[in-house]
Amino acid sequence: MTATCMDEYRRWGDLAVMDPDLAKELADMSEPQIEDAFYKDLSFGTGGLRGVIGAGTNRINVYTVAKASQGLSDYLVKRFGKNASVCIGFDSRIKSELFAKTAAAVFAANGVAVHLWPRLEPVPALSFSVRRLKASAGVMITASHNPSKYNGYKVYGADGCQITTRAAASILYQIEKLDIFSDVNFGNFDEAFASGAIDHVPEEVLTDYIGEIKRQSVLFGEDVPRDAAIVYSPLNGAGLEPVTRVLSEAGYANVTVVEEQRLPDGNFPTCPYPNPEVREAMELGIEYARRTGADLFLATDPDCDRIGAAVKDGEGGYRLLTGNETGILLLDYVCSQRTRAGYMPDDPVMIKTIVTTDLAERIAKDYDVSTINVLTGFKFIGEQIGFLESRGMVSRFVFGFEESYGYLTGPYVRDKDAACAAMLISEMYCYYASMGMTLPERLEELYEKYGFCLDTLFSYEFEGEAGVMKMQAIMDRLRRKAGPAEAGFEVADFAGKKIVKVFDYLRGIDGLPTSDVIKYMLEGDCSVVVRPSGTEPKLKVYLSVSAQDRDEASRTAEAIKARIEEFFR
């Protein structure tokens, strides 16, 4: 362990007195724990901060939150002067409300007006409030779908979109100038609230947000029975109020909430990994659906921006739809309904991330909808919507989605919105049911028309400083060795699928920011994307395999996966 780590550890022992939990944790730390907690500062980037809750510079706690808030305050005051303001939201995670109030006190102490949501609300509600209240920025305390030991600090710009590369770099510059103890104006929350420097987001903002969601319906007056039996779980997060309210006001009366997962609980006792992408998080809700005979099960992650869905499989069980499957169903549904009713705009646009299924582009093209591909992260989808708005063309946007269960159909927010997706999935289910068709049957129709495509994600954990170095070595090896044969690479195919083209986003492509991502286009409409996660110590591999049927696609995907894993050795 370095002397610098030990010196900072001792300084925290003397000065970190705001949260009693930190003092106890510091006193109990072993040398390896000290090194891991203090060997670096928690990274601040386009996703803000995200890390394990606890003591240390590499952890999220009241001090790292306060330091980030001081840096963001300095940035806002430089840009907006005395008119600087910020909206703050929080979800159900451990210490989320404490971190929200800590941030609010710092902003207020620096002359930044604060609009604080009075109770936990979803990420998209925070995005909406920034635009609705014309705030200079937004902060959401959440770690999205990460395990319970995590929390985070997402930053939004005045456009309601998560900050992208340039703004993040400017804010980081301000943060890095600060000493975590002596340069932060911590303020006092109660005094600032009493003085009016901090106020609550008005209730009508939530009502307006719900109203905008309901306007995203694409039934366009068509009388479709909304009688689906729906089971819903907020996974102990922030989705209960907005999702149940949207469904109720949109006419879906037969909704059962998973009782064990109804109330906010940052420990997530029945779903330790509260991610609708993970089957274990969905099991309790599926059991509810079995017992009640429900038509549809929906679950939103803790900050209610992602949604998972399960439907009857026709064999007495329930089938979980993947994020890509739900995405192509919604894309096709939105486009077909708009086309049928004559509400498709001129020169329509669909926006997706580069790791999202390639099949979406084929569907969009069939409806004469252009596709914009962006880097991983919904903030880049929000950014593109902003570009359209700046040119007076925001009406061109019809749908945006990412494979990690995030969807958006309108420009009223600039982040994925699970409350809106819950309404649209329910509506889509009822629409096809009125035609005597299930969602799996509609999915098979799409595969028959556009070709079968299997999209899979594999994640590999690399913990600690050594893990970061290992991931970088793997990315370096891929860049050096894998590529088309005619370009002289040692590895010219993955499991017999010839590498046709390589997109190295670290070099910048199509005007996108540089990013440590490699995409290999393979023969036969297949692709491989490899990237380190921006929020977890993981390397992610995305496979998109077109084939005659699922069995052939699965065999091909397993063979490609095994070949990629050889680069991990």
C-alpha positions in Angstrom: 0.0 0.0 0.0 1.3 3.5 -0.9 2.1 6.1 1.7 -0.4 8.4 -0.1 -3.2 6.0 0.5 -2.3 5.7 4.2 -2.0 9.5 4.6 -5.4 10.1 3.1 -6.9 7.3 5.2 -5.6 9.0 8.4 -6.9 12.4 7.3 -10.3 10.9 6.8 -10.1 9.4 10.2 -9.6 12.9 11.7 -12.0 14.9 9.5 -14.8 12.7 8.2 -17.3 13.3 11.0 -20.5 14.2 9.1 -21.7 10.6 8.8 -21.2 8.3 11.9 -21.2 5.3 9.6 -18.0 6.4 8.0 -16.1 6.7 11.3 -16.9 3.1 12.2 -16.1 1.8 8.7 -12.7 3.6 8.7 -11.8 2.2 12.2 -12.5 -1.4 11.0 -10.6 -1.3 7.7 -7.9 -3.7 6.8 -4.9 -2.7 4.8 -6.3 -4.1 1.5 -9.6 -2.4 2.1 -7.8 0.9 2.8 -5.9 0.6 -0.5 -9.0 -0.1 -2.5 -10.9 2.7 -0.9 -8.2 5.3 -1.3 -6.0 4.4 -4.3 -7.9 6.8 -6.5 -10.8 9.2 -6.6 -14.2 7.9 -7.6 -14.4 8.6 -11.4 -16.6 11.4 -12.6 -17.7 11.2 -16.2 -20.7 11.4 -18.5 -22.5 9.1 -16.1 -21.6 11.4 -13.1 -20.4 9.3 -10.1 -21.2 5.7 -9.4 -19.6 3.5 -6.8 -19.9 1.3 -3.7 -21.3 3.2 -0.7 -18.7 3.6 2.0 -15.7 5.6 3.3 -12.9 6.7 1.0 -12.1 8.7 -2.1 -13.0 5.7 -4.3 -16.4 5.3 -2.6 -19.7 7.2 -2.7 -20.4 9.0 0.5 -21.4 12.5 1.8 -18.0 13.8 1.1 -17.6 12.6 -2.5 -21.1 13.8 -3.2 -20.4 17.2 -1.6 -17.2 17.6 -3.6 -18.9 16.8 -6.8 -21.7 19.2 -5.9 -19.1 21.9 -5.2 -17.4 21.4 -8.5 -20.8 21.4 -10.3 -21.8 24.6 -8.4 -18.6 26.3 -9.5 -19.3 25.3 -13.1 -22.9 26.5 -13.0 -22.1 29.8 -11.3 -19.4 30.5 -14.0 -22.0 29.7 -16.8 -25.2 31.1 -15.3 -24.2 33.5 -12.6 -26.8 34.5 -10.1 -29.5 32.7 -12.2 -28.0 29.3 -11.7 -30.4 26.7 -10.5 -30.6 22.9 -10.1 -33.3 20.2 -9.8 -32.5 17.2 -7.5 -34.2 13.9 -7.4 -33.4 10.6 -5.6 -34.6 7.0 -5.5 -34.8 4.3 -2.9 -31.2 3.4 -2.5 -29.3 3.4 0.8 -28.5 7.0 1.8 -30.1 8.4 -1.4 -32.1 11.0 0.5 -29.1 11.9 2.7 -27.0 12.4 -0.4 -29.7 14.5 -2.1 -29.9 16.8 0.9 -26.1 17.0 1.2 -25.9 18.1 -2.5 -28.8 20.5 -2.0 -27.1 22.2 1.0 -23.8 22.6 -1.0 -25.6 24.1 -4.0 -27.6 26.5 -1.8 -24.4 27.5 0.1 -22.9 28.5 -3.3 -25.9 30.6 -4.4 -27.4 28.0 -6.7 -31.2 27.9 -6.3 -32.4 24.3 -5.6 -35.6 22.6 -6.5 -35.7 19.3 -4.6 -38.2 16.6 -5.3 -40.1 16.1 -2.0 -40.1 12.3 -2.3 -38.5 9.7 -4.4 -39.3 9.9 -8.1 -37.9 8.3 -11.3 -35.0 9.5 -13.4 -37.4 10.6 -16.2 -39.4 12.8 -13.8 -36.1 14.5 -12.8 -35.3 15.0 -16.5 -38.8 16.5 -17.1 -38.5 18.8 -14.1 -35.2 20.3 -15.3 -37.0 21.4 -18.6 -40.3 22.3 -16.9 -38.7 24.5 -14.3 -36.0 25.9 -16.7 -33.2 24.8 -14.4 -29.6 25.1 -15.3 -28.9 21.5 -14.4 -30.2 18.4 -12.7 -28.8 15.8 -10.3 -30.3 12.4 -9.7 -29.1 10.3 -6.7 -29.3 6.7 -8.0 -27.2 3.7 -9.1 -29.9 2.6 -11.5 -29.9 -1.2 -11.7 -26.7 -1.9 -9.8 -26.7 -4.1 -6.6 -27.7 -2.6 -3.3 -24.1 -1.8 -2.2 -23.9 0.9 -4.9 -25.2 4.4 -5.2 -24.6 7.2 -7.7 -24.8 10.8 -8.8 -26.1 11.5 -12.3 -25.8 15.0 -13.7 -28.2 16.5 -16.3 -27.8 19.6 -18.4 -30.3 22.4 -18.9 -31.8 20.4 -21.8 -32.8 17.6 -19.4 -30.3 15.2 -20.9 -27.5 13.5 -19.0 -24.3 15.5 -19.6 -22.1 14.3 -22.4 -18.4 14.4 -22.9 -17.6 18.1 -23.1 -19.7 19.2 -20.1 -18.4 16.3 -18.1 -14.8 17.4 -18.8 -15.5 21.0 -17.7 -17.2 19.9 -14.5 -14.4 17.4 -13.7 -11.9 20.2 -14.2 -13.7 22.2 -11.4 -14.0 19.1 -9.2 -10.3 18.2 -9.5 -9.2 21.6 -8.2 -10.9 21.0 -4.8 -9.7 19.5 -1.6 -12.5 17.3 -0.3 -12.5 18.8 3.1 -11.2 22.4 3.0 -12.6 23.6 -0.4 -16.2 22.5 -0.1 -18.9 24.8 1.2 -21.1 22.2 2.9 -23.9 24.5 4.0 -26.8 23.6 6.2 -29.9 22.0 4.6 -32.5 23.0 7.3 -31.4 26.6 7.3 -31.3 26.8 3.5 -34.8 25.2 3.2 -36.2 27.6 5.8 -34.7 30.6 3.9 -36.2 29.5 0.6 -32.8 28.8 -1.0 -34.1 25.2 -1.3 -37.7 24.6 -2.3 -39.7 21.5 -3.3 -40.6 20.7 -6.9 -44.3 21.7 -7.2 -46.8 18.8 -7.3 -48.1 20.0 -10.7 -44.8 19.1 -12.3 -45.5 15.5 -11.6 -49.0 15.9 -13.0 -47.7 17.5 -16.1 -45.1 14.7 -16.5 -47.9 12.0 -16.3 -49.9 14.0 -18.8 -47.1 14.0 -21.3 -46.7 10.2 -20.9 -50.4 9.7 -21.7 -50.0 11.8 -24.8 -47.5 9.2 -26.1 -50.3 6.7 -26.8 -50.4 5.6 -30.5 -53.9 4.3 -30.5 -55.0 7.7 -31.8 -58.6 7.3 -30.6 -59.0 3.7 -31.6 -61.3 1.9 -29.2 -59.2 -1.0 -27.9 -60.3 -2.9 -24.7 -57.8 -2.1 -21.9 -58.7 -5.3 -19.9 -55.3 -7.0 -19.7 -54.6 -8.5 -16.3 -51.2 -6.9 -15.3 -48.8 -7.7 -12.5 -46.4 -4.9 -11.8 -43.3 -4.6 -9.6 -41.3 -1.5 -8.8 -38.5 -3.8 -7.4 -38.6 -1.7 -4.2 -37.7 1.4 -6.2 -39.2 4.7 -7.4 -41.7 3.4 -9.9 -44.8 2.6 -7.8 -46.4 6.1 -7.9 -45.8 7.0 -11.6 -46.4 3.6 -13.1 -49.6 2.8 -11.3 -50.9 6.3 -11.8 -50.1 6.2 -15.5 -51.7 2.8 -16.0 -54.8 3.8 -14.0 -55.3 7.1 -15.8 -54.8 5.4 -19.2 -57.6 3.0 -18.4 -55.8 -0.2 -17.2 -57.8 -1.1 -14.1 -56.7 -4.7 -13.5 -53.2 -4.1 -12.1 -51.7 -6.2 -9.2 -48.6 -4.9 -7.5 -46.0 -7.4 -6.1 -46.5 -6.7 -2.4 -43.0 -7.7 -1.2 -41.5 -5.3 -3.7 -44.0 -2.5 -3.4 -42.3 -0.2 -0.9 -39.0 1.6 -1.3 -36.1 -0.5 0.2 -32.5 0.0 -0.8 -31.6 -3.4 0.5 -33.8 -5.0 -2.2 -34.4 -8.1 0.1 -36.2 -10.2 -2.6 -34.1 -9.1 -5.6 -30.5 -8.4 -4.5 -29.6 -7.4 -8.1 -32.6 -5.2 -8.9 -32.2 -5.3 -12.6 -35.1 -6.4 -14.9 -32.5 -7.8 -17.3 -31.7 -10.5 -14.7 -34.2 -13.3 -14.4 -33.7 -13.7 -10.6 -35.0 -10.2 -10.1 -38.2 -11.1 -12.1 -38.9 -14.5 -10.4 -41.2 -13.2 -7.6 -43.3 -11.2 -10.1 -43.6 -14.1 -12.5 -44.8 -16.3 -9.6 -47.5 -13.6 -8.9 -48.4 -13.8 -12.5 -48.7 -17.6 -12.4 -50.9 -17.4 -9.3 -53.2 -14.8 -10.7 -53.2 -15.9 -14.3 -52.0 -12.5 -15.4 -51.6 -11.7 -19.1 -48.5 -9.5 -18.6 -45.8 -8.9 -15.9 -43.9 -5.6 -15.9 -41.0 -4.6 -13.6 -39.1 -1.4 -13.4 -35.6 -0.9 -12.0 -35.0 1.3 -8.8 -34.9 4.6 -10.7 -37.6 3.6 -13.1 -35.9 4.2 -16.4 -35.6 0.5 -17.4 -38.4 -2.0 -17.8 -38.6 -5.7 -18.2 -41.7 -7.6 -19.4 -42.9 -11.2 -19.4 -45.9 -12.7 -21.2 -47.6 -16.1 -21.3 -45.6 -18.6 -23.3 -48.6 -20.7 -24.3 -47.3 -23.7 -22.3 -48.5 -22.7 -18.9 -45.5 -20.5 -18.1 -44.1 -17.1 -18.8 -41.6 -15.9 -21.3 -39.3 -13.0 -20.5 -38.8 -10.7 -23.4 -35.3 -9.4 -23.9 -34.6 -5.7 -24.2 -34.1 -6.1 -27.9 -37.3 -8.1 -28.4 -39.3 -5.5 -26.5 -37.6 -2.8 -28.5 -38.3 -4.2 -31.9 -41.9 -4.9 -30.9 -42.4 -1.3 -29.8 -40.6 0.1 -32.8 -42.8 -1.9 -35.2 -45.9 -1.1 -33.1 -45.3 2.7 -33.0 -44.3 2.9 -36.7 -47.3 0.8 -37.8 -49.8 2.7 -35.7 -48.5 6.1 -36.8 -48.5 5.0 -40.5 -52.0 3.5 -40.2 -53.4 6.6 -38.6 -51.5 9.1 -40.8 -49.4 10.5 -37.9 -46.0 9.6 -39.2 -43.9 12.8 -39.5 -42.0 13.8 -42.6 -38.5 12.2 -42.7 -39.0 10.2 -39.4 -36.0 9.2 -37.3 -35.3 6.2 -35.0 -32.2 6.5 -32.7 -30.5 3.5 -31.2 -27.1 2.6 -29.6 -24.4 0.7 -31.5 -24.9 -2.4 -29.3 -28.6 -2.6 -29.9 -29.9 -5.2 -32.3 -29.1 -4.7 -36.0 -32.6 -6.0 -36.8 -34.1 -2.6 -35.7 -32.5 -0.9 -38.7 -34.2 -3.4 -41.1 -37.6 -2.7 -39.5 -37.1 1.0 -39.5 -36.1 1.0 -43.1 -39.3 -0.8 -44.1 -41.3 2.1 -42.7 -39.0 4.7 -44.4 -37.6 5.7 -41.0 -34.0 6.7 -40.9 -31.7 5.3 -38.2 -29.1 7.2 -36.1 -26.6 5.0 -34.3 -25.0 6.4 -31.2 -22.6 5.3 -28.5 -23.8 3.2 -25.6 -25.7 5.3 -23.1 -29.2 6.8 -23.4 -27.6 10.3 -23.0 -26.4 10.0 -26.6 -30.0 9.3 -27.7 -31.1 12.4 -25.7 -28.4 14.4 -27.3 -29.6 13.6 -30.8 -33.1 14.6 -29.9 -31.7 17.9 -28.7 -29.9 18.3 -32.0 -33.2 17.8 -33.8 -34.9 20.3 -31.5 -32.2 22.9 -32.1 -33.0 22.7 -35.9 -36.7 22.9 -35.4 -37.1 19.2 -36.3 -37.9 17.5 -33.1 -41.2 16.1 -34.5 -39.1 13.8 -36.7 -38.2 11.7 -33.6 -40.5 8.7 -33.4 -38.6 6.2 -31.2 -35.4 5.6 -29.3 -34.1 2.5 -27.5 -31.2 0.6 -26.2 -30.8 -3.1 -25.7 -30.5 -2.6 -21.9 -34.3 -2.2 -21.5 -34.6 1.5 -22.1 -37.2 3.1 -24.4 -38.6 6.5 -25.3 -41.2 7.7 -27.8 -41.4 11.5 -27.3 -39.1 14.5 -26.6 -40.9 15.5 -23.4 -37.9 14.0 -21.5 -34.3 13.3 -22.6 -33.8 9.9 -20.9 -35.4 6.5 -21.1 -38.8 6.3 -19.4 -40.0 3.1 -17.9 -43.4 4.6 -16.9 -44.1 5.5 -20.5 -42.9 2.1 -21.7 -45.2 0.4 -19.2 -48.1 2.2 -20.7 -47.0 1.4 -24.3 -46.3 -2.3 -23.6 -49.7 -2.6 -22.0 -51.3 -0.8 -24.9 -49.4 -2.9 -27.5 -50.4 -6.1 -25.7 -54.1 -5.1 -25.7 -54.0 -4.0 -29.3 -52.7 -7.3 -30.5 -55.0 -9.2 -28.2 -57.9 -7.5 -29.8 -56.7 -9.0 -33.0 -56.3 -12.5 -31.5 -52.6 -12.3 -31.4 -50.0 -12.6 -28.6 -46.7 -10.6 -28.4 -44.6 -13.8 -29.0 -46.7 -14.5 -32.1 -46.1 -10.9 -33.4 -42.4 -11.3 -32.7 -42.3 -14.4 -34.8 -44.0 -12.5 -37.6 -41.3 -9.9 -37.5 -38.6 -12.6 -37.6 -40.3 -14.3 -40.6 -40.5 -10.9 -42.4 -37.1 -9.4 -41.5 -35.0 -12.5 -40.7 -34.2 -14.1 -37.3 -31.6 -12.3 -35.2 -30.3 -13.5 -31.8 -28.8 -10.8 -29.6 -26.9 -11.8 -26.5 -24.8 -10.0 -23.9 -22.0 -11.6 -21.9 -20.5 -9.7 -18.9 -17.1 -10.6 -17.3 -16.2 -9.1 -13.9 -12.7 -7.6 -13.3 -12.5 -6.2 -9.7 -10.1 -3.6 -8.4 -7.1 -1.9 -9.9 -5.7 -5.1 -11.3 -9.1 -5.7 -13.0 -9.0 -2.4 -14.7 -5.5 -3.1 -16.1 -6.6 -6.6 -17.2 -9.6 -5.1 -19.1 -7.3 -2.6 -20.8 -4.9 -5.4 -21.8 -7.8 -7.3 -23.4 -8.9 -4.3 -25.4 -5.3 -3.6 -26.5 -5.0 -7.2 -27.7 -8.2 -7.1 -29.7 -7.1 -3.9 -31.4 -3.7 -5.4 -32.3 -4.7 -8.8 -33.4 -8.3 -9.0 -34.7 -9.4 -7.6 -38.1 -9.9 -8.3 -41.8 -7.3 -10.6 -43.3 -6.5 -8.1 -46.1 -5.5 -5.6 -43.5 -2.8 -8.0 -42.1 -4.4 -8.9 -38.8 -3.5 -12.3 -37.1 -7.2 -13.1 -36.3 -9.4 -12.6 -39.4 -12.5 -14.4 -38.2 -14.5 -15.4 -35.1 -15.5 -19.0 -35.1 -15.5 -19.2 -38.9 -17.4 -15.9 -39.4 -15.0 -13.7 -41.4 -14.4 -10.2 -40.0 -15.6 -7.8 -42.7 -15.0 -4.4 -41.0 -13.8 -3.0 -37.7 -15.2 0.1 -36.0 -12.8 1.4 -33.4 -14.7 4.1 -31.5 -11.6 5.1 -29.6 -10.5 6.9 -32.8 -13.9 8.7 -33.2 -16.4 7.6 -35.9 -19.2 9.6 -37.6 -18.7 12.6 -35.4 -19.3 10.5 -32.2 -17.1 11.2 -29.1 -14.2 8.8 -28.6 -15.0 5.8 -26.6 -13.2 2.6 -25.7 -15.5 0.4 -27.8 -14.7 -2.0 -30.7 -17.4 -3.3 -33.1 -16.6 -6.1 -35.5 -18.9 -6.6 -38.5 -18.9 -10.2 -39.5 -20.1 -11.9 -42.7 -23.7 -13.1 -42.7 -25.2 -10.0 -40.9 -23.5 -10.7 -37.6 -21.6 -8.4 -35.3 -19.6 -8.3 -32.1 -19.1 -5.4 -29.8 -16.6 -5.3 -26.9 -16.4 -2.5 -24.3 -15.6 -2.0 -20.7 -18.6 -0.9 -18.7 -18.8 2.7 -17.7 -20.5 2.0 -14.4 -19.3 -1.4 -13.2 -16.0 -3.3 -13.1 -17.1 -5.4 -16.1 -16.1 -6.1 -19.7 -19.2 -6.5 -21.9 -19.4 -8.5 -25.1 -22.5 -8.0 -27.3 -23.3 -10.5 -30.1 -25.8 -10.0 -32.8 -26.2 -13.2 -34.9 -28.5 -13.6 -37.9 -29.4 -17.2 -38.9 -32.0 -19.5 -40.3 -33.4 -20.2 -36.8 -32.8 -19.9 -33.1 -30.8 -23.2 -32.8 -28.4 -22.2 -35.5 -28.0 -18.7 -34.1 -27.3 -20.1 -30.6 -24.6 -22.5 -31.8 -22.9 -19.7 -33.8 -23.2 -17.3 -30.8 -21.6 -19.8 -28.4 -18.7 -20.5 -30.9 -18.1 -16.7 -31.3 -18.2 -16.2 -27.5 -15.6 -19.0 -27.0 -13.3 -17.4 -29.6 -13.6 -14.0 -28.0 -12.8 -15.4 -24.6 -9.5 -16.7 -25.9 -8.4 -13.0 -25.9 -9.0 -12.9 -22.1 -6.1 -15.3 -21.3 
